[in-house]
Amino acid sequence: MSIPVTTWWGVAALTTVGYGDMYPDTIAGQFVGAITPILGIGMLALPASTLTAGFIEEVENELDERTQCPHCGKTVQLKDLDEVE
């Protein structure tokens, strides 16, 4: 197989279009064909979940910097309290 043909098969398999015009015949090819989409999902899911966890952590850190005023009950950021003292 040539590189363009295998690229076409890889794109069709990873995008789950699966036109059916090409498919692996050998056991080794079927194994690679089964593992390739799983690895592709992992390569997308791992960075996406890491990025999402980072965003969530930043939002939680920002929310932790907020507190309520003991006198009026108003939500005040800790940065604002430092300026008052």
C-alpha positions in Angstrom: 0.0 0.0 0.0 1.1 3.5 -0.6 1.3 6.4 1.9 -1.8 8.2 0.4 -3.9 5.0 0.5 -3.0 4.3 4.1 -3.6 7.9 5.0 -7.0 7.7 3.4 -7.8 4.6 5.4 -6.5 6.2 8.6 -8.6 9.3 8.2 -11.7 7.2 7.4 -11.1 5.0 10.4 -10.3 7.8 12.9 -13.1 10.0 11.9 -15.4 7.0 12.2 -16.8 7.5 8.7 -15.7 4.0 7.6 -16.7 4.2 4.0 -16.0 0.4 3.6 -14.0 0.8 0.5 -10.9 -0.3 2.3 -10.4 -2.6 5.2 -7.6 -4.7 6.6 -7.4 -8.3 5.4 -4.7 -9.8 7.7 -4.9 -10.4 11.4 -2.0 -7.9 12.0 -3.9 -5.3 9.9 -7.1 -5.9 11.8 -5.2 -5.6 15.1 -3.7 -2.3 14.0 -7.1 -1.2 12.8 -8.6 -1.9 16.1 -5.9 -0.3 18.2 -5.6 2.9 16.0 -9.0 4.5 16.9 -8.5 3.7 20.6 -5.1 5.4 20.6 -6.6 8.3 18.7 -9.3 8.8 21.3 -6.7 8.6 24.0 -4.5 11.2 22.3 -7.4 13.6 22.2 -9.0 12.8 25.6 -5.9 13.1 27.7 -4.9 16.6 26.7 -8.6 17.7 26.8 -9.1 16.4 30.3 -5.8 18.0 31.5 -6.7 21.3 30.0 -10.2 21.1 31.6 -8.8 20.2 35.0 -6.5 23.3 34.7 -9.4 25.6 34.0 -11.4 24.1 36.9 -8.5 24.5 39.3 -8.1 28.2 38.3 -11.8 28.9 38.8 -11.8 27.2 42.2 -8.7 29.2 43.2 -10.4 32.4 42.2 -13.5 31.5 44.1 -11.4 30.6 47.2 -10.1 34.1 47.2 -13.6 35.4 47.9 -15.1 35.7 51.4 -18.1 37.3 53.1 -17.8 40.4 55.1 -18.7 39.6 58.7 -20.4 43.0 59.2 -22.7 43.3 56.1 -22.6 39.8 54.6 -21.4 41.2 51.3 -19.1 39.0 49.2 -15.7 40.6 49.2 -12.5 39.4 47.6 -9.5 39.0 49.9 -7.5 41.4 47.8 -10.0 44.1 48.8 -9.7 43.3 52.5 -5.9 43.8 52.3 -6.5 47.4 51.1 -8.9 48.2 54.0 -6.4 47.1 56.7 
